[in-house]
Amino acid sequence: MSRNTVGIVKTCQSCEERKLTPILSLGHQPIVQEYLSAGALRKPEVTYPLNLVFCKRCTLLQLDYIVEPKKVFPPEYPYRTGLTDMLVRNFESLADKLEREGYFKPKDVVVDIGSNDGTLLKPFKKKGARVVGVEPTNAAKVAKRNGIPTVQDFFNAKVVRSIVKKHGRAQIVTATNVFAHINDTAALVQNVAALMAKDAVFVSESQYLGDIIKKLEFDTIYHEHLRFYSLRSIAYLLKLHGLSIIDADRISVAGGSIRVYAKKGKHAISERALNILAREKKAGLSDVARLQKFAQSSIQAKRSLLALLLRCKQRGSVAALGSPARSNTLLNFAKIDGTILDCIYEKNGSLKIGLCTPGSHIPVVSESLIRTDKPKFLLMLSWHIGAELMGLMRKKGYRGKFIIPLPHPRIVE
């Protein structure tokens, strides 16, 4: 099933249903992590369709176009998990929970799919687990330097066979913020199952459709994220390939995510997971009309944001704080470029500093320059953790005004 690989999605990525309902078009956009050098700005950029469609059979919201994975996740992919404090804390908490509930013990094998710089595996290693990461980009080299054994490759059947031969089957397999990224869902779940020991647990974390709809997080839609899961839709997918959900958590990562625990075979589902399913039904996450209302609200929000920024520009300098991947969907959808934002300030150490944003061509500079630049307005592109970042900026001496882009564009004094 689901042999969509690259290009136009002709059948549902999960269940292969042919009839897919259009929900929202964000136009043609470049790959969000394809930041540009000054010299590259003169060259034409490649863009791809960015549209949402919905499958009524399995209730999966998904993109209708898949970009070649090697283009989306090239070796020089700039993202580093360890730079995000919230993720570090989240992964430490996950390791504590799985140890406390007896899912693994010292010497057990723990494999992380899309392990980036190895941040998730560090707390498992400290607890005595034998850890292995799988990561296609050069972040794998960073992980290896930090003592995390890592296979630099895309997750596939060959990699699974290699890990099992060298380390044995895994007691824990994790896929955090990557389970919606891999294009062939059937192969993905089958390979996960092949990697798991008989009583192993698979843990996935994905941005949660309920939060995307409720908080109007249309900026989480980009070519890396091929699917947007509810618990109902992820349960359907796993069941197709012999895995069943035993528990689920709602977590705050990435503006709101769902953490799902699954095992091979048939198992009882927790009361907590059943409650999430009931709330999804009440919220209408499987209702086309509700999804279309989300689309209409997204269009109105991007228009309101652009109008607000133009008014602020008349009153003084406007810049932005943070350049997460999601911000490029927002900037390009709302047509916000360097004529509106002077620059984007990024955390020291980021590989994006010195480059320009894809599509909008806004220069990314060091956050340390805020002290001398003193912009009158700062657009909070990592608005999903805006309260935390605004507090930090106030402690660092910033006295200007903040602009929160979503769900309702507004100025915070």
C-alpha positions as CSV (number, residue, x, y, z in Angstrom):
1,M,0.0,0.0,0.0
2,S,0.8,3.7,-0.3
3,R,3.5,3.6,-3.0
4,N,3.4,7.3,-3.5
5,T,7.0,8.2,-4.0
6,V,7.7,11.5,-5.7
7,G,5.5,14.0,-7.5
8,I,1.7,14.4,-7.6
9,V,-0.1,12.3,-5.0
10,K,-2.7,10.3,-6.9
11,T,-3.9,8.1,-3.9
12,C,-4.1,8.6,-0.2
13,Q,-0.7,8.3,1.4
14,S,-2.1,5.9,4.0
15,C,-4.9,3.8,2.6
16,E,-4.6,4.4,-1.2
17,E,-8.1,5.9,-1.5
18,R,-8.3,7.6,-4.9
19,K,-10.9,10.3,-4.0
20,L,-9.1,13.1,-2.1
21,T,-10.9,16.4,-1.1
22,P,-9.0,19.7,-1.7
23,I,-8.8,21.8,1.5
24,L,-6.2,24.6,1.2
25,S,-3.7,25.8,-1.3
26,L,-0.7,27.8,-0.1
27,G,0.6,28.2,-3.7
28,H,3.9,27.1,-5.1
29,Q,6.7,27.4,-2.5
30,P,10.4,26.6,-2.2
31,I,11.8,24.1,0.2
32,V,11.8,25.7,3.6
33,Q,15.3,24.8,4.6
34,E,16.9,25.8,1.3
35,Y,18.5,29.1,2.6
36,L,20.3,31.1,0.0
37,S,23.7,32.7,-0.2
38,A,24.0,36.3,-1.5
39,G,25.2,34.9,-4.9
40,A,22.3,32.5,-5.2
41,L,19.7,35.3,-5.0
42,R,20.2,36.1,-8.6
43,K,19.3,32.6,-9.7
44,P,15.7,31.4,-10.2
45,E,14.4,29.3,-7.3
46,V,12.6,26.0,-7.8
47,T,9.2,25.9,-6.2
48,Y,6.7,23.1,-5.7
49,P,2.9,22.9,-5.1
50,L,1.9,23.2,-1.5
51,N,-1.7,22.0,-1.2
52,L,-3.7,20.2,1.5
53,V,-6.1,17.4,0.6
54,F,-8.2,15.1,2.8
55,C,-9.0,11.4,2.7
56,K,-12.5,10.7,4.0
57,R,-11.8,7.0,4.3
58,C,-8.9,7.0,6.8
59,T,-9.3,10.7,7.8
60,L,-5.8,11.7,6.9
61,L,-5.0,15.3,6.0
62,Q,-2.0,15.3,3.6
63,L,0.0,17.1,0.9
64,D,-0.9,16.4,-2.7
65,Y,2.7,16.6,-3.9
66,I,5.9,14.9,-2.7
67,V,9.3,16.4,-3.3
68,E,12.3,14.1,-3.8
69,P,13.5,13.3,-0.2
70,K,17.2,14.0,-1.1
71,K,16.1,17.6,-2.1
72,V,14.2,18.1,1.1
73,F,16.8,16.5,3.4
74,P,20.2,17.2,1.7
75,P,23.5,16.4,3.5
76,E,23.9,20.1,4.4
77,Y,20.4,20.3,6.0
78,P,20.9,23.0,8.6
79,Y,18.5,22.0,11.4
80,R,20.1,20.9,14.7
81,T,17.8,19.4,17.4
82,G,20.2,20.3,20.3
83,L,19.8,24.0,19.7
84,T,16.1,23.8,20.9
85,D,15.9,23.7,24.7
86,M,12.3,22.5,24.7
87,L,13.3,19.5,22.6
88,V,16.2,18.6,24.9
89,R,13.8,18.7,27.9
90,N,11.2,16.7,26.0
91,F,13.5,13.9,25.1
92,E,14.9,13.7,28.6
93,S,11.3,13.4,29.9
94,L,10.6,10.7,27.3
95,A,13.6,8.6,28.4
96,D,12.6,9.0,32.1
97,K,9.0,7.9,31.3
98,L,9.9,4.8,29.3
99,E,12.4,3.7,32.0
100,R,10.0,4.3,34.8
101,E,7.3,2.3,33.1
102,G,9.6,-0.6,32.4
103,Y,9.8,-0.4,28.6
104,F,13.5,-0.8,28.5
105,K,16.5,-1.6,30.8
106,P,20.3,-1.2,30.5
107,K,21.8,-3.0,27.5
108,D,18.5,-2.9,25.6
109,V,18.8,-1.5,22.0
110,V,17.1,1.9,21.4
111,V,16.9,3.1,17.8
112,D,15.9,6.7,16.8
113,I,14.7,7.3,13.2
114,G,15.7,10.7,11.9
115,S,18.1,11.1,14.9
116,N,19.6,14.4,13.7
117,D,22.5,15.3,16.1
118,G,21.7,12.5,18.5
119,T,19.9,14.7,21.2
120,L,17.1,12.2,21.8
121,L,19.5,9.3,22.3
122,K,21.7,11.0,24.8
123,P,19.5,10.4,27.9
124,F,18.9,6.8,26.8
125,K,22.6,6.2,26.6
126,K,23.1,7.7,30.1
127,K,20.6,5.1,31.3
128,G,22.7,2.3,29.9
129,A,20.9,1.6,26.7
130,R,22.7,0.6,23.5
131,V,21.7,3.4,21.2
132,V,21.7,3.7,17.4
133,G,20.6,6.7,15.3
134,V,19.6,6.7,11.7
135,E,20.1,10.1,10.0
136,P,20.6,11.0,6.3
137,T,22.1,14.5,6.7
138,N,25.5,15.6,8.0
139,A,23.9,16.0,11.4
140,A,24.9,12.4,11.7
141,K,28.6,13.4,11.9
142,V,27.8,15.7,14.8
143,A,26.1,12.8,16.6
144,K,29.0,10.5,16.0
145,R,31.4,13.2,17.4
146,N,29.2,13.3,20.5
147,G,29.5,9.5,21.0
148,I,26.1,8.5,19.5
149,P,26.5,5.6,17.0
150,T,24.7,6.7,13.9
151,V,24.0,5.3,10.4
152,Q,24.1,8.1,7.9
153,D,21.3,7.0,5.5
154,F,17.6,7.2,5.0
155,F,15.6,4.7,7.0
156,N,15.0,1.7,4.8
157,A,14.9,-2.1,4.8
158,K,18.7,-2.3,4.1
159,V,19.4,-0.1,7.2
160,V,17.1,-2.2,9.3
161,R,18.8,-5.5,8.3
162,S,22.2,-3.9,9.1
163,I,21.1,-2.7,12.5
164,V,19.5,-6.0,13.4
165,K,22.6,-8.0,12.3
166,K,25.0,-5.8,14.3
167,H,23.0,-4.9,17.4
168,G,19.9,-7.1,17.5
169,R,16.3,-6.1,17.4
170,A,15.3,-2.9,19.2
171,Q,13.3,-2.7,22.5
172,I,12.4,0.9,21.7
173,V,12.1,2.5,18.3
174,T,11.4,6.2,18.2
175,A,10.4,8.6,15.4
176,T,10.0,12.1,16.7
177,N,8.9,14.8,14.2
178,V,9.8,12.5,11.3
179,F,7.0,10.0,11.1
180,A,5.1,12.4,8.8
181,H,8.2,13.1,6.7
182,I,8.9,9.7,5.1
183,N,7.1,9.4,1.7
184,D,6.3,5.6,1.6
185,T,4.1,5.0,4.6
186,A,3.7,1.3,4.0
187,A,7.5,0.7,3.8
188,L,8.0,3.0,6.8
189,V,5.7,1.1,9.2
190,Q,6.8,-2.3,7.9
191,N,10.5,-1.4,8.5
192,V,9.7,-0.2,12.0
193,A,7.9,-3.5,12.7
194,A,10.9,-5.5,11.3
195,L,13.2,-3.6,13.6
196,M,11.2,-4.2,16.8
197,A,11.7,-7.0,19.2
198,K,8.5,-9.1,20.0
199,D,7.5,-7.0,23.0
200,A,9.1,-3.7,21.9
201,V,7.3,-0.4,21.8
202,F,7.3,2.1,18.9
203,V,7.1,5.8,20.0
204,S,6.2,8.5,17.4
205,E,5.8,12.2,17.9
206,S,4.0,14.2,15.2
207,Q,2.5,17.6,15.0
208,Y,-1.1,17.2,16.0
209,L,-3.9,18.0,13.7
210,G,-6.1,19.1,16.6
211,D,-3.6,21.8,17.6
212,I,-3.0,22.8,14.0
213,I,-6.8,23.4,13.5
214,K,-7.5,25.0,16.9
215,K,-4.5,27.3,16.9
216,L,-4.5,28.1,13.1
217,E,-1.0,26.7,12.7
218,F,-1.0,26.7,8.9
219,D,2.7,27.6,9.0
220,T,3.4,24.0,10.0
221,I,2.5,23.0,6.4
222,Y,5.5,22.6,4.2
223,H,7.1,20.0,2.0
224,E,8.9,18.1,4.9
225,H,5.5,17.4,6.5
226,L,3.7,15.1,4.1
227,R,0.9,14.2,6.6
228,F,-0.9,15.8,9.5
229,Y,-2.1,13.2,11.9
230,S,-5.0,12.9,14.3
231,L,-4.9,10.0,16.6
232,R,-7.6,8.4,14.6
233,S,-5.7,8.6,11.3
234,I,-2.4,7.4,12.8
235,A,-4.1,4.4,14.4
236,Y,-5.6,3.5,11.0
237,L,-2.2,3.6,9.4
238,L,-0.5,1.5,12.1
239,K,-3.3,-1.1,12.1
240,L,-2.9,-1.6,8.3
241,H,0.5,-3.0,9.1
242,G,0.0,-5.0,12.2
243,L,0.7,-2.4,15.0
244,S,-1.8,-1.2,17.5
245,I,-1.8,1.8,19.7
246,I,-1.6,1.2,23.4
247,D,-1.3,4.8,24.7
248,A,-1.1,8.4,23.6
249,D,0.0,11.7,25.1
250,R,-0.6,15.3,24.1
251,I,2.7,17.3,24.3
252,S,3.6,20.9,23.8
253,V,6.4,20.4,21.3
254,A,6.2,22.2,17.9
255,G,3.1,24.1,18.9
256,G,1.3,21.0,20.0
257,S,2.1,17.4,19.1
258,I,0.8,13.9,19.8
259,R,3.0,11.2,21.2
260,V,1.8,7.7,20.3
261,Y,2.9,4.4,21.8
262,A,2.3,1.2,19.7
263,K,3.2,-2.5,19.8
264,K,3.0,-5.4,17.4
265,G,-0.3,-7.3,17.4
266,K,-3.5,-6.6,19.2
267,H,-3.4,-4.8,22.6
268,A,-5.8,-2.9,24.8
269,I,-5.8,0.8,24.3
270,S,-5.5,3.2,27.3
271,E,-8.3,5.3,28.7
272,R,-6.2,8.4,28.0
273,A,-6.0,7.5,24.3
274,L,-9.7,6.7,24.1
275,N,-10.4,10.2,25.6
276,I,-8.3,11.8,22.9
277,L,-10.3,9.9,20.2
278,A,-13.6,11.1,21.8
279,R,-12.4,14.7,21.8
280,E,-11.3,14.4,18.2
281,K,-14.8,13.4,17.2
282,K,-16.3,16.2,19.1
283,A,-13.9,18.8,17.5
284,G,-14.8,17.6,14.0
285,L,-11.3,16.6,13.0
286,S,-12.8,14.2,10.4
287,D,-15.3,16.8,9.2
288,V,-14.6,18.3,5.8
289,A,-16.6,21.5,6.7
290,R,-14.4,22.0,9.8
291,L,-11.2,21.7,7.7
292,Q,-12.5,24.1,5.1
293,K,-13.3,26.6,7.8
294,F,-9.7,26.3,8.9
295,A,-8.6,27.0,5.4
296,Q,-10.8,30.2,5.2
297,S,-9.4,31.4,8.5
298,S,-5.8,30.8,7.4
299,I,-6.4,33.0,4.3
300,Q,-7.9,35.8,6.4
301,A,-5.1,35.6,9.0
302,K,-2.3,36.0,6.4
303,R,-4.1,39.0,4.9
304,S,-4.5,40.6,8.3
305,L,-0.8,40.0,9.2
306,L,0.4,41.6,6.0
307,A,-1.8,44.7,6.6
308,L,-0.5,44.9,10.2
309,L,3.1,44.8,9.2
310,L,2.6,47.5,6.6
311,R,1.1,49.7,9.2
312,C,4.0,49.0,11.6
313,K,6.5,49.8,8.8
314,Q,5.1,53.3,8.6
315,R,5.9,53.8,12.3
316,G,9.5,52.4,12.4
317,S,11.8,49.6,11.7
318,V,10.4,46.0,11.6
319,A,12.5,42.9,11.9
320,A,11.8,39.3,13.0
321,L,13.1,36.9,15.7
322,G,13.9,33.3,14.9
323,S,13.9,31.5,11.5
324,P,12.3,28.1,12.1
325,A,11.4,26.1,9.0
326,R,7.7,26.8,9.6
327,S,8.3,30.6,9.3
328,N,9.1,30.3,5.6
329,T,5.6,29.0,4.8
330,L,4.1,32.0,6.7
331,L,6.4,34.5,5.0
332,N,5.8,33.2,1.5
333,F,2.1,32.6,1.9
334,A,1.6,36.1,3.2
335,K,4.1,37.6,0.7
336,I,6.3,39.1,3.4
337,D,9.8,39.9,2.1
338,G,12.8,42.1,2.6
339,T,10.9,45.3,1.7
340,I,8.9,44.7,4.9
341,L,11.3,43.0,7.3
342,D,14.8,44.4,7.6
343,C,16.3,41.1,8.8
344,I,15.6,38.0,10.9
345,Y,17.6,37.5,14.1
346,E,18.6,34.0,14.7
347,K,20.2,32.3,17.7
348,N,24.0,32.3,17.8
349,G,25.4,29.1,16.4
350,S,22.7,28.7,13.8
351,L,23.9,27.6,10.3
352,K,21.3,30.0,8.8
353,I,23.2,33.1,9.9
354,G,24.7,34.9,6.8
355,L,22.2,33.4,4.5
356,C,18.8,34.6,3.2
357,T,15.4,33.0,3.6
358,P,14.0,30.9,0.7
359,G,11.4,32.7,-1.4
360,S,11.2,35.9,0.6
361,H,15.0,36.6,0.5
362,I,15.3,38.2,4.0
363,P,18.8,38.2,5.5
364,V,19.4,36.1,8.6
365,V,21.8,37.7,11.1
366,S,23.0,37.0,14.6
367,E,20.6,37.7,17.5
368,S,23.4,39.7,19.2
369,L,22.8,42.6,16.7
370,I,19.4,43.4,18.3
371,R,21.2,45.5,20.9
372,T,22.7,47.9,18.3
373,D,19.9,47.7,15.7
374,K,17.1,48.3,18.2
375,P,14.2,47.5,15.9
376,K,10.9,49.1,16.9
377,F,9.0,46.0,16.1
378,L,10.0,42.3,16.3
379,L,7.8,39.7,14.5
380,M,7.9,36.5,16.5
381,L,8.3,33.8,13.8
382,S,8.6,31.1,16.6
383,W,5.2,32.4,17.9
384,H,4.3,28.9,19.2
385,I,6.8,29.6,22.0
386,G,6.3,33.3,21.9
387,A,5.7,33.9,25.6
388,E,9.0,32.2,26.5
389,L,11.0,34.1,23.8
390,M,9.5,37.5,24.7
391,G,10.4,37.0,28.3
392,L,14.0,36.2,27.3
393,M,14.2,39.2,25.0
394,R,13.0,41.5,27.8
395,K,15.7,40.1,30.1
396,K,18.3,40.8,27.4
397,G,17.2,44.4,27.3
398,Y,14.9,44.7,24.3
399,R,12.4,47.5,24.8
400,G,10.5,47.5,21.5
401,K,7.2,45.9,20.6
402,F,6.4,42.4,19.6
403,I,4.2,41.2,16.8
404,I,2.5,37.8,17.2
405,P,1.4,36.6,13.8
406,L,-1.1,33.8,14.6
407,P,-3.8,32.9,15.2
408,H,-4.8,36.5,15.4
409,P,-2.1,39.0,14.3
410,R,-1.5,41.5,17.1
411,I,1.0,43.8,18.8
412,V,2.3,43.1,22.3
413,E,3.7,46.1,24.1
